[in-house]
Amino acid sequence: MSKYSTTAGIPTRGDAFSKLIHHLNEAADQASVLSHLHSTEDSEMDKLTAKGWLGIHELLLRTRAQITKLAMNKFQ
């Protein structure tokens, strides 16, 4: 069960957006950490996996940027 931030018992767009951006930042950070950890290993498979995690990191950052761009129109 998820907990929702509310104002007077009503969920707000701003709070939901803020939470979404926070979680996307956290996910991107962790993907970057996983990339780094795999890149410190010696096997070729770990090197390839590191590049995959780095790609996921970039995709999450792009997703965050696109969501922010779309949301800017809603909050004006």
Gaussian input, Z-matrix of N, CA and C with variables (Angstrom, degrees):
# hf/3-21g

backbone

0 1
 N
 C     1     B1
 C     2     B2     1     A1
 N     3     B3     2     A2     1     D1
 C     4     B4     3     A3     2     D2
 C     5     B5     4     A4     3     D3
 N     6     B6     5     A5     4     D4
 C     7     B7     6     A6     5     D5
 C     8     B8     7     A7     6     D6
 N     9     B9     8     A8     7     D7
 C    10    B10     9     A9     8     D8
 C    11    B11    10    A10     9     D9
 N    12    B12    11    A11    10    D10
 C    13    B13    12    A12    11    D11
 C    14    B14    13    A13    12    D12
 N    15    B15    14    A14    13    D13
 C    16    B16    15    A15    14    D14
 C    17    B17    16    A16    15    D15
 N    18    B18    17    A17    16    D16
 C    19    B19    18    A18    17    D17
 C    20    B20    19    A19    18    D18
 N    21    B21    20    A20    19    D19
 C    22    B22    21    A21    20    D20
 C    23    B23    22    A22    21    D21
 N    24    B24    23    A23    22    D22
 C    25    B25    24    A24    23    D23
 C    26    B26    25    A25    24    D24
 N    27    B27    26    A26    25    D25
 C    28    B28    27    A27    26    D26
 C    29    B29    28    A28    27    D27
 N    30    B30    29    A29    28    D28
 C    31    B31    30    A30    29    D29
 C    32    B32    31    A31    30    D30
 N    33    B33    32    A32    31    D31
 C    34    B34    33    A33    32    D32
 C    35    B35    34    A34    33    D33
 N    36    B36    35    A35    34    D34
 C    37    B37    36    A36    35    D35
 C    38    B38    37    A37    36    D36
 N    39    B39    38    A38    37    D37
 C    40    B40    39    A39    38    D38
 C    41    B41    40    A40    39    D39
 N    42    B42    41    A41    40    D40
 C    43    B43    42    A42    41    D41
 C    44    B44    43    A43    42    D42
 N    45    B45    44    A44    43    D43
 C    46    B46    45    A45    44    D44
 C    47    B47    46    A46    45    D45
 N    48    B48    47    A47    46    D46
 C    49    B49    48    A48    47    D47
 C    50    B50    49    A49    48    D48
 N    51    B51    50    A50    49    D49
 C    52    B52    51    A51    50    D50
 C    53    B53    52    A52    51    D51
 N    54    B54    53    A53    52    D52
 C    55    B55    54    A54    53    D53
 C    56    B56    55    A55    54    D54
 N    57    B57    56    A56    55    D55
 C    58    B58    57    A57    56    D56
 C    59    B59    58    A58    57    D57
 N    60    B60    59    A59    58    D58
 C    61    B61    60    A60    59    D59
 C    62    B62    61    A61    60    D60
 N    63    B63    62    A62    61    D61
 C    64    B64    63    A63    62    D62
 C    65    B65    64    A64    63    D63
 N    66    B66    65    A65    64    D64
 C    67    B67    66    A66    65    D65
 C    68    B68    67    A67    66    D66
 N    69    B69    68    A68    67    D67
 C    70    B70    69    A69    68    D68
 C    71    B71    70    A70    69    D69
 N    72    B72    71    A71    70    D70
 C    73    B73    72    A72    71    D71
 C    74    B74    73    A73    72    D72
 N    75    B75    74    A74    73    D73
 C    76    B76    75    A75    74    D74
 C    77    B77    76    A76    75    D75
 N    78    B78    77    A77    76    D76
 C    79    B79    78    A78    77    D77
 C    80    B80    79    A79    78    D78
 N    81    B81    80    A80    79    D79
 C    82    B82    81    A81    80    D80
 C    83    B83    82    A82    81    D81
 N    84    B84    83    A83    82    D82
 C    85    B85    84    A84    83    D83
 C    86    B86    85    A85    84    D84
 N    87    B87    86    A86    85    D85
 C    88    B88    87    A87    86    D86
 C    89    B89    88    A88    87    D87
 N    90    B90    89    A89    88    D88
 C    91    B91    90    A90    89    D89
 C    92    B92    91    A91    90    D90
 N    93    B93    92    A92    91    D91
 C    94    B94    93    A93    92    D92
 C    95    B95    94    A94    93    D93
 N    96    B96    95    A95    94    D94
 C    97    B97    96    A96    95    D95
 C    98    B98    97    A97    96    D96
 N    99    B99    98    A98    97    D97
 C   100   B100    99    A99    98    D98
 C   101   B101   100   A100    99    D99
 N   102   B102   101   A101   100   D100
 C   103   B103   102   A102   101   D101
 C   104   B104   103   A103   102   D102
 N   105   B105   104   A104   103   D103
 C   106   B106   105   A105   104   D104
 C   107   B107   106   A106   105   D105
 N   108   B108   107   A107   106   D106
 C   109   B109   108   A108   107   D107
 C   110   B110   109   A109   108   D108
 N   111   B111   110   A110   109   D109
 C   112   B112   111   A111   110   D110
 C   113   B113   112   A112   111   D111
 N   114   B114   113   A113   112   D112
 C   115   B115   114   A114   113   D113
 C   116   B116   115   A115   114   D114
 N   117   B117   116   A116   115   D115
 C   118   B118   117   A117   116   D116
 C   119   B119   118   A118   117   D117
 N   120   B120   119   A119   118   D118
 C   121   B121   120   A120   119   D119
 C   122   B122   121   A121   120   D120
 N   123   B123   122   A122   121   D121
 C   124   B124   123   A123   122   D122
 C   125   B125   124   A124   123   D123
 N   126   B126   125   A125   124   D124
 C   127   B127   126   A126   125   D125
 C   128   B128   127   A127   126   D126
 N   129   B129   128   A128   127   D127
 C   130   B130   129   A129   128   D128
 C   131   B131   130   A130   129   D129
 N   132   B132   131   A131   130   D130
 C   133   B133   132   A132   131   D131
 C   134   B134   133   A133   132   D132
 N   135   B135   134   A134   133   D133
 C   136   B136   135   A135   134   D134
 C   137   B137   136   A136   135   D135
 N   138   B138   137   A137   136   D136
 C   139   B139   138   A138   137   D137
 C   140   B140   139   A139   138   D138
 N   141   B141   140   A140   139   D139
 C   142   B142   141   A141   140   D140
 C   143   B143   142   A142   141   D141
 N   144   B144   143   A143   142   D142
 C   145   B145   144   A144   143   D143
 C   146   B146   145   A145   144   D144
 N   147   B147   146   A146   145   D145
 C   148   B148   147   A147   146   D146
 C   149   B149   148   A148   147   D147
 N   150   B150   149   A149   148   D148
 C   151   B151   150   A150   149   D149
 C   152   B152   151   A151   150   D150
 N   153   B153   152   A152   151   D151
 C   154   B154   153   A153   152   D152
 C   155   B155   154   A154   153   D153
 N   156   B156   155   A155   154   D154
 C   157   B157   156   A156   155   D155
 C   158   B158   157   A157   156   D156
 N   159   B159   158   A158   157   D157
 C   160   B160   159   A159   158   D158
 C   161   B161   160   A160   159   D159
 N   162   B162   161   A161   160   D160
 C   163   B163   162   A162   161   D161
 C   164   B164   163   A163   162   D162
 N   165   B165   164   A164   163   D163
 C   166   B166   165   A165   164   D164
 C   167   B167   166   A166   165   D165
 N   168   B168   167   A167   166   D166
 C   169   B169   168   A168   167   D167
 C   170   B170   169   A169   168   D168
 N   171   B171   170   A170   169   D169
 C   172   B172   171   A171   170   D170
 C   173   B173   172   A172   171   D171
 N   174   B174   173   A173   172   D172
 C   175   B175   174   A174   173   D173
 C   176   B176   175   A175   174   D174
 N   177   B177   176   A176   175   D175
 C   178   B178   177   A177   176   D176
 C   179   B179   178   A178   177   D177
 N   180   B180   179   A179   178   D178
 C   181   B181   180   A180   179   D179
 C   182   B182   181   A181   180   D180
 N   183   B183   182   A182   181   D181
 C   184   B184   183   A183   182   D182
 C   185   B185   184   A184   183   D183
 N   186   B186   185   A185   184   D184
 C   187   B187   186   A186   185   D185
 C   188   B188   187   A187   186   D186
 N   189   B189   188   A188   187   D187
 C   190   B190   189   A189   188   D188
 C   191   B191   190   A190   189   D189
 N   192   B192   191   A191   190   D190
 C   193   B193   192   A192   191   D191
 C   194   B194   193   A193   192   D192
 N   195   B195   194   A194   193   D193
 C   196   B196   195   A195   194   D194
 C   197   B197   196   A196   195   D195
 N   198   B198   197   A197   196   D196
 C   199   B199   198   A198   197   D197
 C   200   B200   199   A199   198   D198
 N   201   B201   200   A200   199   D199
 C   202   B202   201   A201   200   D200
 C   203   B203   202   A202   201   D201
 N   204   B204   203   A203   202   D202
 C   205   B205   204   A204   203   D203
 C   206   B206   205   A205   204   D204
 N   207   B207   206   A206   205   D205
 C   208   B208   207   A207   206   D206
 C   209   B209   208   A208   207   D207
 N   210   B210   209   A209   208   D208
 C   211   B211   210   A210   209   D209
 C   212   B212   211   A211   210   D210
 N   213   B213   212   A212   211   D211
 C   214   B214   213   A213   212   D212
 C   215   B215   214   A214   213   D213
 N   216   B216   215   A215   214   D214
 C   217   B217   216   A216   215   D215
 C   218   B218   217   A217   216   D216
 N   219   B219   218   A218   217   D217
 C   220   B220   219   A219   218   D218
 C   221   B221   220   A220   219   D219
 N   222   B222   221   A221   220   D220
 C   223   B223   222   A222   221   D221
 C   224   B224   223   A223   222   D222
 N   225   B225   224   A224   223   D223
 C   226   B226   225   A225   224   D224
 C   227   B227   226   A226   225   D225

   B1=1.4450
   B2=1.5200
   B3=1.2899
   B4=1.4599
   B5=1.5147
   B6=1.3281
   B7=1.4579
   B8=1.5149
   B9=1.3131
   B10=1.4472
   B11=1.5227
   B12=1.3429
   B13=1.4554
   B14=1.5210
   B15=1.3109
   B16=1.4575
   B17=1.5206
   B18=1.3166
   B19=1.4476
   B20=1.5195
   B21=1.3152
   B22=1.4682
   B23=1.5298
   B24=1.3467
   B25=1.4561
   B26=1.5116
   B27=1.3281
   B28=1.4560
   B29=1.5286
   B30=1.3536
   B31=1.4655
   B32=1.5295
   B33=1.3132
   B34=1.4595
   B35=1.5249
   B36=1.3152
   B37=1.4606
   B38=1.5232
   B39=1.3133
   B40=1.4616
   B41=1.5139
   B42=1.3273
   B43=1.4650
   B44=1.5245
   B45=1.3318
   B46=1.4600
   B47=1.5235
   B48=1.3300
   B49=1.4630
   B50=1.5215
   B51=1.3210
   B52=1.4608
   B53=1.5230
   B54=1.3156
   B55=1.4624
   B56=1.5290
   B57=1.3358
   B58=1.4570
   B59=1.5237
   B60=1.3243
   B61=1.4640
   B62=1.5313
   B63=1.3216
   B64=1.4660
   B65=1.5298
   B66=1.3179
   B67=1.4688
   B68=1.5261
   B69=1.3176
   B70=1.4618
   B71=1.5261
   B72=1.3348
   B73=1.4683
   B74=1.5194
   B75=1.3259
   B76=1.4728
   B77=1.5294
   B78=1.3331
   B79=1.4622
   B80=1.5289
   B81=1.3272
   B82=1.4661
   B83=1.5271
   B84=1.3159
   B85=1.4711
   B86=1.5282
   B87=1.3239
   B88=1.4634
   B89=1.5313
   B90=1.3218
   B91=1.4637
   B92=1.5242
   B93=1.3225
   B94=1.4632
   B95=1.5301
   B96=1.3163
   B97=1.4725
   B98=1.5286
   B99=1.3355
   B100=1.4660
   B101=1.5288
   B102=1.3193
   B103=1.4593
   B104=1.5270
   B105=1.3093
   B106=1.4657
   B107=1.5325
   B108=1.3258
   B109=1.4634
   B110=1.5287
   B111=1.3177
   B112=1.4683
   B113=1.5266
   B114=1.3237
   B115=1.4672
   B116=1.5234
   B117=1.3190
   B118=1.4708
   B119=1.5285
   B120=1.3197
   B121=1.4697
   B122=1.5283
   B123=1.3310
   B124=1.4612
   B125=1.5255
   B126=1.3238
   B127=1.4618
   B128=1.5273
   B129=1.3219
   B130=1.4625
   B131=1.5269
   B132=1.3306
   B133=1.4568
   B134=1.5283
   B135=1.3285
   B136=1.4659
   B137=1.5262
   B138=1.3224
   B139=1.4689
   B140=1.5312
   B141=1.3467
   B142=1.4564
   B143=1.5306
   B144=1.3213
   B145=1.4627
   B146=1.5240
   B147=1.3274
   B148=1.4700
   B149=1.5213
   B150=1.3232
   B151=1.4667
   B152=1.5260
   B153=1.3269
   B154=1.4641
   B155=1.5220
   B156=1.3255
   B157=1.4694
   B158=1.5177
   B159=1.3353
   B160=1.4609
   B161=1.5348
   B162=1.3285
   B163=1.4601
   B164=1.5213
   B165=1.3279
   B166=1.4703
   B167=1.5273
   B168=1.3162
   B169=1.4713
   B170=1.5301
   B171=1.3328
   B172=1.4636
   B173=1.5247
   B174=1.3229
   B175=1.4655
   B176=1.5257
   B177=1.3177
   B178=1.4630
   B179=1.5305
   B180=1.3241
   B181=1.4673
   B182=1.5294
   B183=1.3256
   B184=1.4696
   B185=1.5208
   B186=1.3263
   B187=1.4599
   B188=1.5213
   B189=1.3279
   B190=1.4673
   B191=1.5257
   B192=1.3230
   B193=1.4670
   B194=1.5271
   B195=1.3230
   B196=1.4574
   B197=1.5294
   B198=1.3268
   B199=1.4625
   B200=1.5293
   B201=1.3223
   B202=1.4646
   B203=1.5274
   B204=1.3273
   B205=1.4616
   B206=1.5273
   B207=1.3367
   B208=1.4611
   B209=1.5224
   B210=1.3209
   B211=1.4596
   B212=1.5240
   B213=1.3203
   B214=1.4658
   B215=1.5284
   B216=1.3083
   B217=1.4648
   B218=1.5294
   B219=1.3117
   B220=1.4711
   B221=1.5228
   B222=1.3304
   B223=1.4470
   B224=1.5268
   B225=1.3194
   B226=1.4633
   B227=1.5082
   A1=108.10
   A2=115.51
   A3=120.72
   A4=110.28
   A5=114.48
   A6=120.02
   A7=107.69
   A8=115.73
   A9=121.12
   A10=109.70
   A11=115.20
   A12=119.61
   A13=107.38
   A14=115.54
   A15=118.98
   A16=110.55
   A17=114.94
   A18=122.85
   A19=105.44
   A20=116.57
   A21=122.34
   A22=110.80
   A23=116.41
   A24=120.71
   A25=115.27
   A26=117.38
   A27=121.14
   A28=109.10
   A29=117.42
   A30=118.69
   A31=110.39
   A32=116.66
   A33=120.24
   A34=110.81
   A35=115.27
   A36=121.28
   A37=111.01
   A38=116.02
   A39=120.34
   A40=112.66
   A41=116.43
   A42=120.05
   A43=111.26
   A44=116.82
   A45=120.81
   A46=110.31
   A47=116.18
   A48=120.65
   A49=110.72
   A50=116.51
   A51=121.20
   A52=111.55
   A53=116.16
   A54=120.52
   A55=111.00
   A56=117.22
   A57=121.18
   A58=111.01
   A59=117.13
   A60=121.15
   A61=110.31
   A62=116.98
   A63=120.87
   A64=110.54
   A65=117.10
   A66=120.52
   A67=111.50
   A68=118.01
   A69=120.07
   A70=111.14
   A71=116.68
   A72=120.13
   A73=111.20
   A74=116.46
   A75=120.84
   A76=111.10
   A77=116.35
   A78=120.35
   A79=110.62
   A80=117.55
   A81=121.05
   A82=110.48
   A83=116.76
   A84=120.79
   A85=111.34
   A86=116.34
   A87=119.77
   A88=111.75
   A89=117.07
   A90=119.98
   A91=110.13
   A92=116.75
   A93=121.28
   A94=111.02
   A95=116.59
   A96=120.77
   A97=110.05
   A98=116.14
   A99=119.28
   A100=111.08
   A101=116.88
   A102=120.58
   A103=110.42
   A104=115.71
   A105=120.03
   A106=111.20
   A107=116.59
   A108=120.00
   A109=111.62
   A110=117.17
   A111=119.40
   A112=111.21
   A113=117.13
   A114=119.54
   A115=112.56
   A116=117.49
   A117=120.07
   A118=111.94
   A119=117.56
   A120=121.29
   A121=109.46
   A122=115.94
   A123=120.97
   A124=114.77
   A125=118.61
   A126=119.49
   A127=111.88
   A128=114.78
   A129=120.54
   A130=110.70
   A131=117.01
   A132=120.76
   A133=110.22
   A134=117.46
   A135=120.55
   A136=111.01
   A137=117.57
   A138=120.63
   A139=110.07
   A140=116.32
   A141=120.68
   A142=110.87
   A143=116.21
   A144=120.89
   A145=110.77
   A146=116.81
   A147=121.34
   A148=110.44
   A149=116.84
   A150=120.03
   A151=110.72
   A152=116.59
   A153=120.15
   A154=111.88
   A155=117.07
   A156=120.29
   A157=111.29
   A158=116.63
   A159=119.49
   A160=109.91
   A161=116.26
   A162=120.35
   A163=111.72
   A164=116.27
   A165=120.49
   A166=109.94
   A167=116.82
   A168=121.69
   A169=110.13
   A170=116.39
   A171=120.78
   A172=111.24
   A173=117.44
   A174=120.41
   A175=111.69
   A176=117.11
   A177=120.18
   A178=111.01
   A179=116.80
   A180=119.85
   A181=110.90
   A182=116.80
   A183=120.22
   A184=110.75
   A185=116.32
   A186=120.49
   A187=109.94
   A188=116.24
   A189=120.82
   A190=111.19
   A191=116.32
   A192=120.55
   A193=110.89
   A194=117.47
   A195=120.64
   A196=111.16
   A197=116.94
   A198=120.64
   A199=110.35
   A200=116.55
   A201=120.56
   A202=110.42
   A203=116.27
   A204=120.58
   A205=110.99
   A206=116.98
   A207=120.05
   A208=111.47
   A209=116.59
   A210=120.54
   A211=112.48
   A212=117.44
   A213=120.28
   A214=110.33
   A215=116.80
   A216=120.37
   A217=111.64
   A218=117.21
   A219=120.94
   A220=112.27
   A221=118.29
   A222=121.50
   A223=113.46
   A224=118.02
   A225=120.14
   A226=110.81
   D1=127.38
   D2=178.97
   D3=-86.19
   D4=149.58
   D5=174.35
   D6=-102.76
   D7=135.16
   D8=-179.08
   D9=-111.26
   D10=135.95
   D11=172.33
   D12=-74.43
   D13=136.55
   D14=-178.87
   D15=-132.80
   D16=158.14
   D17=170.69
   D18=-119.84
   D19=114.23
   D20=-176.30
   D21=57.20
   D22=36.36
   D23=177.30
   D24=83.00
   D25=2.79
   D26=-178.36
   D27=-116.37
   D28=124.78
   D29=177.30
   D30=-62.79
   D31=143.96
   D32=-179.37
   D33=-112.01
   D34=150.75
   D35=177.68
   D36=-62.72
   D37=-42.36
   D38=-178.13
   D39=-61.06
   D40=-44.06
   D41=178.89
   D42=-65.58
   D43=-41.86
   D44=179.57
   D45=-64.48
   D46=-42.98
   D47=178.45
   D48=-62.56
   D49=-45.89
   D50=179.99
   D51=-59.12
   D52=-43.67
   D53=179.73
   D54=-66.15
   D55=-41.04
   D56=178.85
   D57=-61.98
   D58=-46.17
   D59=179.61
   D60=-62.92
   D61=-41.03
   D62=177.91
   D63=-59.38
   D64=-46.20
   D65=-178.19
   D66=-68.64
   D67=-35.41
   D68=175.72
   D69=-65.74
   D70=-39.64
   D71=176.05
   D72=-62.62
   D73=-44.48
   D74=179.02
   D75=-61.77
   D76=-44.45
   D77=-179.69
   D78=-63.86
   D79=-41.90
   D80=178.49
   D81=-63.40
   D82=-42.51
   D83=178.43
   D84=-60.76
   D85=-44.24
   D86=-178.22
   D87=-69.63
   D88=-34.89
   D89=175.32
   D90=-63.50
   D91=-37.95
   D92=177.30
   D93=-65.60
   D94=-40.93
   D95=178.10
   D96=-63.31
   D97=-44.49
   D98=178.61
   D99=-62.35
   D100=-38.38
   D101=176.69
   D102=-60.50
   D103=-46.91
   D104=179.57
   D105=-61.03
   D106=-45.40
   D107=-178.00
   D108=-63.65
   D109=-39.77
   D110=178.17
   D111=-70.31
   D112=-32.24
   D113=-178.73
   D114=-71.18
   D115=-16.15
   D116=178.63
   D117=-84.75
   D118=-7.09
   D119=178.79
   D120=-85.88
   D121=164.87
   D122=-173.11
   D123=-93.00
   D124=-22.28
   D125=-173.40
   D126=-75.73
   D127=153.51
   D128=178.81
   D129=-66.11
   D130=-33.59
   D131=179.41
   D132=-64.99
   D133=-39.25
   D134=177.20
   D135=-66.09
   D136=-38.38
   D137=177.76
   D138=-62.89
   D139=-41.58
   D140=178.58
   D141=-67.26
   D142=-41.54
   D143=177.82
   D144=-62.05
   D145=-37.93
   D146=177.67
   D147=-60.57
   D148=-42.06
   D149=178.24
   D150=-65.70
   D151=-36.42
   D152=177.11
   D153=-63.59
   D154=-44.98
   D155=178.39
   D156=-65.25
   D157=-34.71
   D158=177.22
   D159=-66.55
   D160=-37.24
   D161=175.92
   D162=-63.61
   D163=-41.38
   D164=177.18
   D165=-62.90
   D166=-41.36
   D167=176.58
   D168=-55.90
   D169=-48.43
   D170=-179.49
   D171=-63.86
   D172=-41.29
   D173=179.69
   D174=-64.23
   D175=-39.01
   D176=177.88
   D177=-65.35
   D178=-39.20
   D179=177.58
   D180=-66.15
   D181=-39.28
   D182=177.24
   D183=-66.41
   D184=-39.46
   D185=177.85
   D186=-61.76
   D187=-45.05
   D188=177.80
   D189=-58.96
   D190=-44.53
   D191=-179.54
   D192=-63.55
   D193=-41.04
   D194=-179.48
   D195=-67.80
   D196=-42.11
   D197=177.97
   D198=-63.14
   D199=-41.13
   D200=178.47
   D201=-62.23
   D202=-42.96
   D203=179.07
   D204=-62.37
   D205=-43.97
   D206=178.70
   D207=-65.84
   D208=-39.50
   D209=-177.71
   D210=-70.53
   D211=-27.56
   D212=-179.84
   D213=-58.63
   D214=-35.44
   D215=178.38
   D216=-68.96
   D217=-31.96
   D218=-177.70
   D219=-78.19
   D220=-29.14
   D221=-174.85
   D222=-94.17
   D223=0.97
   D224=-178.65
   D225=-82.60

